[in-house]
Amino acid sequence: MSGGLACSGGTHRPFWKIRQRRCNHSRFNGGRRTDSDYSEVICPLCWRRWRTKAAYVDQLPDWSGN
């Protein structure tokens, strides 16, 4: 794990979504998209979010914001 507080609810995992897939948007680079090895995962049940480069992100759907 590379930042943020990951969701630890085992029953939440089917609901995890990807907010930023293999990229980063940072104030340090003016808010522009920058390629990265890391993706940001969000759990819409407990609203925790974290960044990871774990392989499981390839199986997660993208977050639509709904």
Beta strands, then each sheet from edge to edge (+ up, - down):
strand 1: 17-20
strand 2: 23-25
strand 3: 33-35
strand 4: 39-42
strand 5: 49-52
sheet 1: 1+ 4- 5+
sheet 2: 2+ 3-
end
